[in-house]
Amino acid sequence: MKLFRTIVSTKNLKLAWRRINTATNIQYKRFFRPIYLAYETGLEENLLRLREDLIADNWQPKSPTRLYLPKPNGLQRPITLLHLEDQIVLQAVANIFAKKLKAPRSKIELDTVFSHVLNKEKDSIFFIQQWQRTYHKFVQANTMHFQNGYRWIAHFDLAAYYDTISHTQLVAVVSPRRGNADTWDRVKGWLETWTTYDGSPRKNHGIPQGPAASAFLSEAFFLPIDNVMSKLGVKYTRYVDDIRLFGKTQLDVQKATLRLERECQNHGLIPQSRKFAICEAKSIDEVLGQLPSIPPEKNDDQEEITKENAEKMFRESIEGSPRRISDKSRARYVLYRAPKSEKILRGALSFVISHPEHIDAINAYLSQYNKSIRIVRAFKSALETGVPYPYLRAQLWHTLARAADKKSLLSLRPMAIKELRDISDDIAHRWGLLHFLIRCEKEGIGKGTNRLLSQHEFTQALLVQYLPDKEFAKDRIAHKILKQKKLESSLALARVMSTLGQSLSKDYKMQSSGLNNNVQNVFREIGLIQRRRLKNKDYIGEELHKLYGVLLCHCWYEILGPDYNHGLQLIVKARASYYMDRSGWMRNQNSFNDMVVRGFKKALNHRGLPGGKGRLVEVSGRLVKFGVLVQSGQPLDRAYPISTEAMREFNRRRNKLPGSHPYDENTGNKNPFLGLQERDKFHKSMKDCFSDVIAACKAHGISN
């Protein structure tokens, strides 16, 4: 029971949540971003409720659903969409595995095993080290073995690795003597549910593919095999299921390969005979094969590339006749970062059918082009060829929903309606088709939103952001989804409703008791359910304390006055975005700063204090711009230079976010998203800023 209480402790559940937020599995997290952001706003109460339900045995795991992404070999790679709280519990279990295996894993990490390496810092919110760094070490190790005379190499791979992991053997890695049997039996029961997809039979093997927690559990499962292979006379390297054996003779490698095969089969794993080969390498290129040379995914901390360099790199990633992408990571690197280019556009459109595995990168590049008849024609042609991948077809419909003009929407709608009638219940496919049909409805072409109520809750959650504003009202689609009491779709609605400035009681005539309990917490925090004003409670002060660690001060009612609730919504959104959406944090925080400056100046002026003078409204009746109020030399700056300098720099960077201005007005380059180091720097400046404001309020009696 002690182990179980450790797994479900508040500390471990919160660490699990933070590790989900900071994980780099971007392709997986994008399906949940609005849900994560909403859940964060009511985090403390929601985690407390989750813990209580787990301890009381009132919590039950939910069966997930799967998406299938195209692979280069023509097959599909499954991605498991776990429900939100199942993700938290899975990560909480992985945290315990990480603690128990940290010492034994450290003996082989970055020596023979290079995938999903734990961060060195104990209880770091960053669970796994950056894969780019550890993969580079993998490449270096393989290169070193070749240079040291180990020229005979076996390339060994596994078939359906995640799906063949035995739950019993996985648990045995951390509990070889079968201690805490009740707890581990419960964990195995959870794993059985998390590998039961859309009504499939329960089984005692497999882990969900996609969550960062599963990536580490797959490493834990392989640890006994790693330990055996690391002690043989050959050189052994592994990155996930890409295994290489290096020897000085063919016989050495053959013996080691037979041992590896036997160890894998003993653990229920299936060697991939089609990919197995032993050869004597003549060059380092034969050793490395087609290992990625650069990061394939978009990283906000990395700079954009120039048009000329992008075109050169893209050209170098292609070869053969007909033309095919030979260096997939270089091509993806370009597609995620390149500015507009006729040459890259032509290439990207030509690879939609021949390289369906790159559709996400292709669509990321095409997002720069709006209302493009060229994209519409290419994607319509691709759909008419009958491309079989549901995920690819979904992504084509998503882009058509964005890029098509009204005439194109009208001509494509019959095809979308027919396809929706014919397809199976694949949520990715329905997601794309319904997005397109909702866009048609917004343009006055037919109906699309009424189909949403019968969809899977994940499909609903992914689509509510596209609903027409008229559907956010009593007895309309948003209201009907709320009454279904599904967690994910209701959380996705929360942020849209907040953006529209809505109230649950006013706009939906709905009582909070009609909502899922966790959703109630979120709606209350985000302002959709009105909070009672308590005499000794300042909600904004509490939010600033949580986010920046500043002193609690009951001054914000007086500073913000009638705008208090609006300010509260902004700072709640800022806090919720801090780990998951850095640029979103900056946008919401900057809007809150604007309100604070105006309210602070009014409070100072009312008391005849320095910094309060100066107009807030121009003669024309327009508000004086925030940037002007905090300019160097203005009254507020002379009285409070620390606060105004912090807000001035913050506002300047906010204006250079892609969501504010996509291109730099001086250079024409893409404006970058807020990087991690930038965020940390601005976090410190905001802490200093609000500490300065709070000190002034305490000194001058500005308090409610």
Disulfide bonds with the S-S distance in Angstrom:
none
